[in-house]
Amino acid sequence: MVYFPDAGTPATADTAAAAVWIERIDSEYREMPGLRLTLAQAARLWGLQASQCRALLGALVQRGRLVETPDGFYCLVGGLRRARL
């Protein structure tokens, strides 16, 4: 399990540890463009608490790197089109 330094406060994407995780998650999605994960799957994959994972994935959505589908999957922007082909 990964713990952010500010574990006593709500998880945010503003810490140095979060920046490292954001880069790691972004690189994994770039390496596997068809990757589609729910929040629970992503948290298990990276060994994160759900609140931490939600903050990290949310930061990537805000940056335009990922999109959250209506059915709750996170995928690379443009990955929806590839997944449907």
Gaussian input, Z-matrix of N, CA and C with variables (Angstrom, degrees):
# hf/3-21g

backbone

0 1
 N
 C     1     B1
 C     2     B2     1     A1
 N     3     B3     2     A2     1     D1
 C     4     B4     3     A3     2     D2
 C     5     B5     4     A4     3     D3
 N     6     B6     5     A5     4     D4
 C     7     B7     6     A6     5     D5
 C     8     B8     7     A7     6     D6
 N     9     B9     8     A8     7     D7
 C    10    B10     9     A9     8     D8
 C    11    B11    10    A10     9     D9
 N    12    B12    11    A11    10    D10
 C    13    B13    12    A12    11    D11
 C    14    B14    13    A13    12    D12
 N    15    B15    14    A14    13    D13
 C    16    B16    15    A15    14    D14
 C    17    B17    16    A16    15    D15
 N    18    B18    17    A17    16    D16
 C    19    B19    18    A18    17    D17
 C    20    B20    19    A19    18    D18
 N    21    B21    20    A20    19    D19
 C    22    B22    21    A21    20    D20
 C    23    B23    22    A22    21    D21
 N    24    B24    23    A23    22    D22
 C    25    B25    24    A24    23    D23
 C    26    B26    25    A25    24    D24
 N    27    B27    26    A26    25    D25
 C    28    B28    27    A27    26    D26
 C    29    B29    28    A28    27    D27
 N    30    B30    29    A29    28    D28
 C    31    B31    30    A30    29    D29
 C    32    B32    31    A31    30    D30
 N    33    B33    32    A32    31    D31
 C    34    B34    33    A33    32    D32
 C    35    B35    34    A34    33    D33
 N    36    B36    35    A35    34    D34
 C    37    B37    36    A36    35    D35
 C    38    B38    37    A37    36    D36
 N    39    B39    38    A38    37    D37
 C    40    B40    39    A39    38    D38
 C    41    B41    40    A40    39    D39
 N    42    B42    41    A41    40    D40
 C    43    B43    42    A42    41    D41
 C    44    B44    43    A43    42    D42
 N    45    B45    44    A44    43    D43
 C    46    B46    45    A45    44    D44
 C    47    B47    46    A46    45    D45
 N    48    B48    47    A47    46    D46
 C    49    B49    48    A48    47    D47
 C    50    B50    49    A49    48    D48
 N    51    B51    50    A50    49    D49
 C    52    B52    51    A51    50    D50
 C    53    B53    52    A52    51    D51
 N    54    B54    53    A53    52    D52
 C    55    B55    54    A54    53    D53
 C    56    B56    55    A55    54    D54
 N    57    B57    56    A56    55    D55
 C    58    B58    57    A57    56    D56
 C    59    B59    58    A58    57    D57
 N    60    B60    59    A59    58    D58
 C    61    B61    60    A60    59    D59
 C    62    B62    61    A61    60    D60
 N    63    B63    62    A62    61    D61
 C    64    B64    63    A63    62    D62
 C    65    B65    64    A64    63    D63
 N    66    B66    65    A65    64    D64
 C    67    B67    66    A66    65    D65
 C    68    B68    67    A67    66    D66
 N    69    B69    68    A68    67    D67
 C    70    B70    69    A69    68    D68
 C    71    B71    70    A70    69    D69
 N    72    B72    71    A71    70    D70
 C    73    B73    72    A72    71    D71
 C    74    B74    73    A73    72    D72
 N    75    B75    74    A74    73    D73
 C    76    B76    75    A75    74    D74
 C    77    B77    76    A76    75    D75
 N    78    B78    77    A77    76    D76
 C    79    B79    78    A78    77    D77
 C    80    B80    79    A79    78    D78
 N    81    B81    80    A80    79    D79
 C    82    B82    81    A81    80    D80
 C    83    B83    82    A82    81    D81
 N    84    B84    83    A83    82    D82
 C    85    B85    84    A84    83    D83
 C    86    B86    85    A85    84    D84
 N    87    B87    86    A86    85    D85
 C    88    B88    87    A87    86    D86
 C    89    B89    88    A88    87    D87
 N    90    B90    89    A89    88    D88
 C    91    B91    90    A90    89    D89
 C    92    B92    91    A91    90    D90
 N    93    B93    92    A92    91    D91
 C    94    B94    93    A93    92    D92
 C    95    B95    94    A94    93    D93
 N    96    B96    95    A95    94    D94
 C    97    B97    96    A96    95    D95
 C    98    B98    97    A97    96    D96
 N    99    B99    98    A98    97    D97
 C   100   B100    99    A99    98    D98
 C   101   B101   100   A100    99    D99
 N   102   B102   101   A101   100   D100
 C   103   B103   102   A102   101   D101
 C   104   B104   103   A103   102   D102
 N   105   B105   104   A104   103   D103
 C   106   B106   105   A105   104   D104
 C   107   B107   106   A106   105   D105
 N   108   B108   107   A107   106   D106
 C   109   B109   108   A108   107   D107
 C   110   B110   109   A109   108   D108
 N   111   B111   110   A110   109   D109
 C   112   B112   111   A111   110   D110
 C   113   B113   112   A112   111   D111
 N   114   B114   113   A113   112   D112
 C   115   B115   114   A114   113   D113
 C   116   B116   115   A115   114   D114
 N   117   B117   116   A116   115   D115
 C   118   B118   117   A117   116   D116
 C   119   B119   118   A118   117   D117
 N   120   B120   119   A119   118   D118
 C   121   B121   120   A120   119   D119
 C   122   B122   121   A121   120   D120
 N   123   B123   122   A122   121   D121
 C   124   B124   123   A123   122   D122
 C   125   B125   124   A124   123   D123
 N   126   B126   125   A125   124   D124
 C   127   B127   126   A126   125   D125
 C   128   B128   127   A127   126   D126
 N   129   B129   128   A128   127   D127
 C   130   B130   129   A129   128   D128
 C   131   B131   130   A130   129   D129
 N   132   B132   131   A131   130   D130
 C   133   B133   132   A132   131   D131
 C   134   B134   133   A133   132   D132
 N   135   B135   134   A134   133   D133
 C   136   B136   135   A135   134   D134
 C   137   B137   136   A136   135   D135
 N   138   B138   137   A137   136   D136
 C   139   B139   138   A138   137   D137
 C   140   B140   139   A139   138   D138
 N   141   B141   140   A140   139   D139
 C   142   B142   141   A141   140   D140
 C   143   B143   142   A142   141   D141
 N   144   B144   143   A143   142   D142
 C   145   B145   144   A144   143   D143
 C   146   B146   145   A145   144   D144
 N   147   B147   146   A146   145   D145
 C   148   B148   147   A147   146   D146
 C   149   B149   148   A148   147   D147
 N   150   B150   149   A149   148   D148
 C   151   B151   150   A150   149   D149
 C   152   B152   151   A151   150   D150
 N   153   B153   152   A152   151   D151
 C   154   B154   153   A153   152   D152
 C   155   B155   154   A154   153   D153
 N   156   B156   155   A155   154   D154
 C   157   B157   156   A156   155   D155
 C   158   B158   157   A157   156   D156
 N   159   B159   158   A158   157   D157
 C   160   B160   159   A159   158   D158
 C   161   B161   160   A160   159   D159
 N   162   B162   161   A161   160   D160
 C   163   B163   162   A162   161   D161
 C   164   B164   163   A163   162   D162
 N   165   B165   164   A164   163   D163
 C   166   B166   165   A165   164   D164
 C   167   B167   166   A166   165   D165
 N   168   B168   167   A167   166   D166
 C   169   B169   168   A168   167   D167
 C   170   B170   169   A169   168   D168
 N   171   B171   170   A170   169   D169
 C   172   B172   171   A171   170   D170
 C   173   B173   172   A172   171   D171
 N   174   B174   173   A173   172   D172
 C   175   B175   174   A174   173   D173
 C   176   B176   175   A175   174   D174
 N   177   B177   176   A176   175   D175
 C   178   B178   177   A177   176   D176
 C   179   B179   178   A178   177   D177
 N   180   B180   179   A179   178   D178
 C   181   B181   180   A180   179   D179
 C   182   B182   181   A181   180   D180
 N   183   B183   182   A182   181   D181
 C   184   B184   183   A183   182   D182
 C   185   B185   184   A184   183   D183
 N   186   B186   185   A185   184   D184
 C   187   B187   186   A186   185   D185
 C   188   B188   187   A187   186   D186
 N   189   B189   188   A188   187   D187
 C   190   B190   189   A189   188   D188
 C   191   B191   190   A190   189   D189
 N   192   B192   191   A191   190   D190
 C   193   B193   192   A192   191   D191
 C   194   B194   193   A193   192   D192
 N   195   B195   194   A194   193   D193
 C   196   B196   195   A195   194   D194
 C   197   B197   196   A196   195   D195
 N   198   B198   197   A197   196   D196
 C   199   B199   198   A198   197   D197
 C   200   B200   199   A199   198   D198
 N   201   B201   200   A200   199   D199
 C   202   B202   201   A201   200   D200
 C   203   B203   202   A202   201   D201
 N   204   B204   203   A203   202   D202
 C   205   B205   204   A204   203   D203
 C   206   B206   205   A205   204   D204
 N   207   B207   206   A206   205   D205
 C   208   B208   207   A207   206   D206
 C   209   B209   208   A208   207   D207
 N   210   B210   209   A209   208   D208
 C   211   B211   210   A210   209   D209
 C   212   B212   211   A211   210   D210
 N   213   B213   212   A212   211   D211
 C   214   B214   213   A213   212   D212
 C   215   B215   214   A214   213   D213
 N   216   B216   215   A215   214   D214
 C   217   B217   216   A216   215   D215
 C   218   B218   217   A217   216   D216
 N   219   B219   218   A218   217   D217
 C   220   B220   219   A219   218   D218
 C   221   B221   220   A220   219   D219
 N   222   B222   221   A221   220   D220
 C   223   B223   222   A222   221   D221
 C   224   B224   223   A223   222   D222
 N   225   B225   224   A224   223   D223
 C   226   B226   225   A225   224   D224
 C   227   B227   226   A226   225   D225
 N   228   B228   227   A227   226   D226
 C   229   B229   228   A228   227   D227
 C   230   B230   229   A229   228   D228
 N   231   B231   230   A230   229   D229
 C   232   B232   231   A231   230   D230
 C   233   B233   232   A232   231   D231
 N   234   B234   233   A233   232   D232
 C   235   B235   234   A234   233   D233
 C   236   B236   235   A235   234   D234
 N   237   B237   236   A236   235   D235
 C   238   B238   237   A237   236   D236
 C   239   B239   238   A238   237   D237
 N   240   B240   239   A239   238   D238
 C   241   B241   240   A240   239   D239
 C   242   B242   241   A241   240   D240
 N   243   B243   242   A242   241   D241
 C   244   B244   243   A243   242   D242
 C   245   B245   244   A244   243   D243
 N   246   B246   245   A245   244   D244
 C   247   B247   246   A246   245   D245
 C   248   B248   247   A247   246   D246
 N   249   B249   248   A248   247   D247
 C   250   B250   249   A249   248   D248
 C   251   B251   250   A250   249   D249
 N   252   B252   251   A251   250   D250
 C   253   B253   252   A252   251   D251
 C   254   B254   253   A253   252   D252

   B1=1.4532
   B2=1.5195
   B3=1.3063
   B4=1.4577
   B5=1.5120
   B6=1.3010
   B7=1.4568
   B8=1.5123
   B9=1.3102
   B10=1.4488
   B11=1.5270
   B12=1.3320
   B13=1.4585
   B14=1.5233
   B15=1.3176
   B16=1.4621
   B17=1.5238
   B18=1.3283
   B19=1.4654
   B20=1.5257
   B21=1.3296
   B22=1.4506
   B23=1.5170
   B24=1.3245
   B25=1.4574
   B26=1.5163
   B27=1.3170
   B28=1.4660
   B29=1.5247
   B30=1.3106
   B31=1.4647
   B32=1.5190
   B33=1.3086
   B34=1.4615
   B35=1.5172
   B36=1.2975
   B37=1.4514
   B38=1.5272
   B39=1.3357
   B40=1.4601
   B41=1.5208
   B42=1.3141
   B43=1.4553
   B44=1.5251
   B45=1.3290
   B46=1.4628
   B47=1.5289
   B48=1.3356
   B49=1.4666
   B50=1.5243
   B51=1.3241
   B52=1.4643
   B53=1.5184
   B54=1.3317
   B55=1.4659
   B56=1.5273
   B57=1.3187
   B58=1.4707
   B59=1.5257
   B60=1.3346
   B61=1.4637
   B62=1.5201
   B63=1.3132
   B64=1.4669
   B65=1.5185
   B66=1.3215
   B67=1.4660
   B68=1.5309
   B69=1.3216
   B70=1.4675
   B71=1.5304
   B72=1.3287
   B73=1.4661
   B74=1.5213
   B75=1.3335
   B76=1.4597
   B77=1.5215
   B78=1.3218
   B79=1.4646
   B80=1.5291
   B81=1.3273
   B82=1.4676
   B83=1.5230
   B84=1.3278
   B85=1.4666
   B86=1.5306
   B87=1.3349
   B88=1.4674
   B89=1.5253
   B90=1.3347
   B91=1.4568
   B92=1.5282
   B93=1.3315
   B94=1.4637
   B95=1.5282
   B96=1.3386
   B97=1.4723
   B98=1.5263
   B99=1.2992
   B100=1.4655
   B101=1.5212
   B102=1.3358
   B103=1.4614
   B104=1.5230
   B105=1.3264
   B106=1.4732
   B107=1.5162
   B108=1.3242
   B109=1.4599
   B110=1.5236
   B111=1.3263
   B112=1.4658
   B113=1.5271
   B114=1.3058
   B115=1.4601
   B116=1.5281
   B117=1.3243
   B118=1.4697
   B119=1.5251
   B120=1.3318
   B121=1.4599
   B122=1.5291
   B123=1.3206
   B124=1.4670
   B125=1.5272
   B126=1.3196
   B127=1.4660
   B128=1.5239
   B129=1.3305
   B130=1.4707
   B131=1.5187
   B132=1.3270
   B133=1.4654
   B134=1.5204
   B135=1.3266
   B136=1.4598
   B137=1.5193
   B138=1.3231
   B139=1.4582
   B140=1.5154
   B141=1.3249
   B142=1.4591
   B143=1.5231
   B144=1.3133
   B145=1.4594
   B146=1.5307
   B147=1.3102
   B148=1.4706
   B149=1.5303
   B150=1.3333
   B151=1.4669
   B152=1.5193
   B153=1.3319
   B154=1.4623
   B155=1.5213
   B156=1.3155
   B157=1.4571
   B158=1.5262
   B159=1.3205
   B160=1.4668
   B161=1.5298
   B162=1.3316
   B163=1.4646
   B164=1.5274
   B165=1.3301
   B166=1.4660
   B167=1.5218
   B168=1.3272
   B169=1.4635
   B170=1.5238
   B171=1.3299
   B172=1.4592
   B173=1.5241
   B174=1.3363
   B175=1.4597
   B176=1.5291
   B177=1.3218
   B178=1.4633
   B179=1.5246
   B180=1.3233
   B181=1.4681
   B182=1.5264
   B183=1.3342
   B184=1.4621
   B185=1.5243
   B186=1.3292
   B187=1.4671
   B188=1.5266
   B189=1.3256
   B190=1.4502
   B191=1.5166
   B192=1.3240
   B193=1.4654
   B194=1.5339
   B195=1.3404
   B196=1.4596
   B197=1.5135
   B198=1.3176
   B199=1.4590
   B200=1.5320
   B201=1.3304
   B202=1.4634
   B203=1.5156
   B204=1.3188
   B205=1.4560
   B206=1.5246
   B207=1.3236
   B208=1.4662
   B209=1.5319
   B210=1.3381
   B211=1.4619
   B212=1.5316
   B213=1.3503
   B214=1.4511
   B215=1.5118
   B216=1.3154
   B217=1.4520
   B218=1.5240
   B219=1.3194
   B220=1.4592
   B221=1.5193
   B222=1.3333
   B223=1.4544
   B224=1.5229
   B225=1.3142
   B226=1.4465
   B227=1.5162
   B228=1.3265
   B229=1.4705
   B230=1.5221
   B231=1.2970
   B232=1.4527
   B233=1.5211
   B234=1.3314
   B235=1.4555
   B236=1.5078
   B237=1.3236
   B238=1.4577
   B239=1.5133
   B240=1.3105
   B241=1.4593
   B242=1.5230
   B243=1.3578
   B244=1.4650
   B245=1.5210
   B246=1.3196
   B247=1.4593
   B248=1.5169
   B249=1.3227
   B250=1.4648
   B251=1.5136
   B252=1.3340
   B253=1.4797
   B254=1.4960
   A1=108.13
   A2=116.35
   A3=122.34
   A4=108.77
   A5=116.52
   A6=121.17
   A7=109.19
   A8=116.46
   A9=121.12
   A10=108.10
   A11=118.27
   A12=120.52
   A13=113.00
   A14=117.67
   A15=121.23
   A16=111.00
   A17=116.35
   A18=120.98
   A19=113.01
   A20=117.63
   A21=120.02
   A22=113.19
   A23=116.58
   A24=120.90
   A25=108.83
   A26=118.07
   A27=119.09
   A28=111.41
   A29=116.35
   A30=121.21
   A31=109.70
   A32=115.31
   A33=120.62
   A34=108.62
   A35=115.66
   A36=120.51
   A37=110.15
   A38=117.16
   A39=121.32
   A40=114.26
   A41=119.90
   A42=121.45
   A43=110.65
   A44=115.78
   A45=120.47
   A46=110.46
   A47=116.43
   A48=119.69
   A49=110.36
   A50=116.19
   A51=119.87
   A52=110.56
   A53=117.81
   A54=120.76
   A55=111.02
   A56=116.00
   A57=120.38
   A58=109.85
   A59=116.57
   A60=120.51
   A61=111.48
   A62=117.25
   A63=120.15
   A64=110.14
   A65=116.94
   A66=120.36
   A67=111.02
   A68=116.63
   A69=120.23
   A70=111.10
   A71=116.52
   A72=120.51
   A73=110.44
   A74=116.49
   A75=120.51
   A76=110.86
   A77=118.04
   A78=120.45
   A79=111.23
   A80=117.66
   A81=119.05
   A82=111.15
   A83=116.68
   A84=119.08
   A85=110.72
   A86=118.64
   A87=120.40
   A88=111.31
   A89=117.00
   A90=120.99
   A91=111.67
   A92=116.89
   A93=122.11
   A94=108.66
   A95=117.73
   A96=120.76
   A97=114.67
   A98=118.85
   A99=121.54
   A100=113.56
   A101=117.12
   A102=121.05
   A103=110.70
   A104=115.85
   A105=123.14
   A106=106.85
   A107=116.05
   A108=120.60
   A109=110.77
   A110=115.67
   A111=120.08
   A112=106.88
   A113=116.14
   A114=120.40
   A115=110.42
   A116=117.08
   A117=120.91
   A118=111.19
   A119=117.41
   A120=120.85
   A121=111.19
   A122=116.26
   A123=120.78
   A124=110.46
   A125=117.41
   A126=120.72
   A127=110.57
   A128=117.38
   A129=120.75
   A130=110.94
   A131=117.15
   A132=121.68
   A133=111.31
   A134=116.75
   A135=120.35
   A136=113.54
   A137=118.32
   A138=121.35
   A139=113.47
   A140=116.36
   A141=122.45
   A142=110.84
   A143=115.64
   A144=119.79
   A145=107.08
   A146=117.06
   A147=121.15
   A148=111.68
   A149=117.44
   A150=119.97
   A151=111.46
   A152=117.03
   A153=120.59
   A154=110.06
   A155=116.29
   A156=121.54
   A157=110.52
   A158=117.10
   A159=121.38
   A160=110.30
   A161=117.35
   A162=121.36
   A163=111.15
   A164=116.72
   A165=120.71
   A166=111.35
   A167=116.84
   A168=119.92
   A169=110.55
   A170=116.56
   A171=120.99
   A172=111.96
   A173=116.19
   A174=119.79
   A175=110.67
   A176=116.75
   A177=120.34
   A178=111.45
   A179=117.62
   A180=120.82
   A181=109.42
   A182=117.08
   A183=121.11
   A184=112.11
   A185=116.54
   A186=121.13
   A187=112.45
   A188=116.49
   A189=120.23
   A190=114.51
   A191=117.43
   A192=121.78
   A193=111.24
   A194=116.29
   A195=121.74
   A196=109.58
   A197=114.24
   A198=121.34
   A199=107.03
   A200=116.06
   A201=120.20
   A202=107.42
   A203=116.41
   A204=121.07
   A205=109.95
   A206=117.88
   A207=120.60
   A208=113.59
   A209=116.57
   A210=118.84
   A211=112.79
   A212=117.56
   A213=121.00
   A214=117.24
   A215=118.23
   A216=121.25
   A217=110.13
   A218=115.72
   A219=121.40
   A220=107.46
   A221=116.17
   A222=120.36
   A223=109.14
   A224=114.62
   A225=121.96
   A226=109.47
   A227=116.33
   A228=119.77
   A229=106.83
   A230=117.51
   A231=122.17
   A232=112.16
   A233=116.92
   A234=121.20
   A235=113.13
   A236=116.99
   A237=120.14
   A238=110.57
   A239=116.01
   A240=120.48
   A241=110.82
   A242=116.47
   A243=120.55
   A244=110.85
   A245=117.66
   A246=121.06
   A247=111.64
   A248=118.14
   A249=121.27
   A250=112.52
   A251=117.64
   A252=120.12
   A253=112.09
   D1=138.63
   D2=178.38
   D3=-99.84
   D4=134.81
   D5=178.58
   D6=-119.28
   D7=129.91
   D8=175.85
   D9=-78.50
   D10=152.45
   D11=-179.07
   D12=-56.47
   D13=-31.63
   D14=-179.02
   D15=-98.31
   D16=43.71
   D17=-174.38
   D18=-59.97
   D19=-20.13
   D20=179.72
   D21=-78.58
   D22=-10.05
   D23=-179.96
   D24=-114.47
   D25=165.17
   D26=178.65
   D27=-56.40
   D28=144.08
   D29=-179.32
   D30=-63.68
   D31=134.69
   D32=175.78
   D33=-131.21
   D34=168.04
   D35=178.58
   D36=-101.69
   D37=25.54
   D38=-174.77
   D39=-105.68
   D40=-1.07
   D41=-177.67
   D42=-92.58
   D43=163.49
   D44=178.00
   D45=-62.28
   D46=-39.73
   D47=178.61
   D48=-62.67
   D49=-39.70
   D50=179.35
   D51=-64.01
   D52=-38.11
   D53=179.61
   D54=-60.97
   D55=-39.35
   D56=177.70
   D57=-64.59
   D58=-44.08
   D59=179.90
   D60=-66.19
   D61=-39.58
   D62=178.82
   D63=-60.30
   D64=-43.70
   D65=178.51
   D66=-64.29
   D67=-41.46
   D68=179.76
   D69=-63.29
   D70=-48.32
   D71=-178.83
   D72=-63.75
   D73=-43.29
   D74=178.38
   D75=-60.36
   D76=-42.84
   D77=-179.13
   D78=-67.10
   D79=-35.06
   D80=178.39
   D81=-67.22
   D82=-39.10
   D83=176.38
   D84=-66.74
   D85=-36.12
   D86=178.39
   D87=-68.80
   D88=-35.43
   D89=179.26
   D90=-71.16
   D91=-28.23
   D92=-178.97
   D93=-128.29
   D94=77.87
   D95=-172.99
   D96=-57.18
   D97=-23.98
   D98=179.89
   D99=-88.20
   D100=3.91
   D101=-177.76
   D102=-63.74
   D103=127.76
   D104=177.88
   D105=-133.70
   D106=115.83
   D107=-177.39
   D108=-129.36
   D109=142.59
   D110=169.31
   D111=-79.39
   D112=169.39
   D113=177.52
   D114=-58.13
   D115=-45.25
   D116=-179.02
   D117=-62.79
   D118=-42.24
   D119=179.16
   D120=-64.61
   D121=-43.10
   D122=-179.90
   D123=-64.25
   D124=-43.59
   D125=179.41
   D126=-60.68
   D127=-42.89
   D128=177.89
   D129=-65.14
   D130=-45.11
   D131=-177.21
   D132=-58.15
   D133=-45.23
   D134=-175.37
   D135=-98.68
   D136=3.18
   D137=176.99
   D138=65.46
   D139=38.45
   D140=-178.44
   D141=-109.28
   D142=156.55
   D143=171.04
   D144=-72.09
   D145=150.59
   D146=-177.04
   D147=-56.29
   D148=-41.56
   D149=-178.60
   D150=-65.91
   D151=-38.06
   D152=177.16
   D153=-65.87
   D154=-46.77
   D155=-178.20
   D156=-62.43
   D157=-41.23
   D158=178.51
   D159=-60.21
   D160=-42.17
   D161=179.65
   D162=-65.69
   D163=-41.70
   D164=-179.27
   D165=-68.37
   D166=-46.82
   D167=178.34
   D168=-64.29
   D169=-38.44
   D170=177.44
   D171=-61.53
   D172=-38.52
   D173=177.60
   D174=-63.68
   D175=-39.61
   D176=178.58
   D177=-70.02
   D178=-33.18
   D179=174.56
   D180=-65.58
   D181=-45.72
   D182=179.62
   D183=-61.73
   D184=-34.06
   D185=179.86
   D186=-79.78
   D187=-4.45
   D188=178.47
   D189=80.94
   D190=15.78
   D191=179.69
   D192=-88.39
   D193=-38.28
   D194=-179.59
   D195=-120.83
   D196=162.72
   D197=173.81
   D198=-131.05
   D199=144.00
   D200=173.79
   D201=-100.66
   D202=123.09
   D203=-178.42
   D204=-77.40
   D205=161.78
   D206=178.16
   D207=-58.45
   D208=-26.34
   D209=179.33
   D210=-92.43
   D211=12.86
   D212=171.15
   D213=89.48
   D214=14.61
   D215=177.61
   D216=-96.58
   D217=143.24
   D218=173.72
   D219=-102.92
   D220=129.51
   D221=177.84
   D222=-144.65
   D223=164.71
   D224=179.27
   D225=-63.06
   D226=140.00
   D227=176.14
   D228=-57.53
   D229=130.09
   D230=-174.28
   D231=91.71
   D232=-15.10
   D233=-179.78
   D234=-71.00
   D235=-24.37
   D236=178.27
   D237=-62.38
   D238=-44.48
   D239=-179.45
   D240=-62.69
   D241=-44.54
   D242=178.99
   D243=-64.45
   D244=-38.19
   D245=-177.90
   D246=-66.96
   D247=-28.96
   D248=-177.72
   D249=-84.21
   D250=-17.85
   D251=-177.84
   D252=-70.81

